[in-house]
Amino acid sequence: MSLPDLGTMVSALVDLFSSADYIVVGGHHPVYSVGKHGPSTCLRRKLEPLLHTYGVSVYIAGHDHNVQVWSII
């Protein structure tokens, strides 16, 4: 089994995003957190711009095992 290259996957996702009412992304580590493990500066630097660029509605992460709600403007 072969996996598609990153460019192919990104192109497919961009096509899907353009017609979506909401975009929900899930990951293990949070971009922002006040929990025990804290935020991920690497994710903030690399992922956050993509979340904004593609209009992601919700990013869900579970690493800190608690509930935090952030509204980024």
C-alpha positions in Angstrom: 0.0 0.0 0.0 1.3 3.4 -0.8 0.3 6.7 0.7 -0.3 9.9 -1.3 2.3 12.6 -1.1 1.7 15.6 1.1 0.9 17.9 -1.9 -1.8 15.5 -3.2 -3.4 15.3 0.3 -3.3 19.1 0.8 -4.9 19.6 -2.7 -7.7 17.2 -1.9 -8.3 18.9 1.5 -8.4 22.4 0.0 -11.0 21.2 -2.5 -13.1 19.8 0.3 -12.6 22.9 2.5 -14.0 25.2 -0.3 -17.4 23.7 -0.1 -17.6 22.9 3.7 -19.9 24.7 6.1 -17.6 23.9 9.0 -14.1 22.6 9.1 -13.2 20.5 12.2 -9.5 19.4 12.7 -8.4 17.0 15.4 -5.0 16.5 16.8 -3.3 15.1 19.8 -1.4 18.1 21.1 -3.1 21.5 21.6 -2.0 24.7 19.9 -3.0 26.6 23.1 -3.3 25.2 26.6 -3.2 26.2 30.2 -3.1 22.5 31.2 -0.2 20.5 32.7 1.6 20.0 29.5 1.0 23.6 28.2 0.8 24.9 24.7 2.8 23.6 21.7 4.9 26.4 20.3 5.9 24.2 17.4 2.2 23.7 16.5 1.5 27.3 17.0 4.2 28.3 14.6 3.5 25.7 11.9 -0.2 24.7 12.2 -1.9 27.9 13.4 -1.3 29.8 10.1 -2.8 26.9 8.2 -5.9 26.8 10.5 -6.4 30.6 9.8 -5.7 30.3 6.1 -8.2 27.6 5.5 -10.9 28.9 7.9 -10.9 26.0 10.3 -13.9 26.4 12.6 -12.7 24.1 15.4 -9.4 22.4 16.4 -9.9 19.6 19.0 -7.0 18.2 21.0 -6.8 15.8 23.9 -3.2 15.7 25.3 -4.0 17.7 28.5 -7.1 15.6 29.4 -9.2 18.5 30.4 -11.7 20.9 28.8 -10.6 24.3 27.6 -12.4 26.6 25.2 -10.5 29.3 23.3 -11.9 31.9 21.0 -9.1 33.2 18.8 -9.9 36.4 16.9 
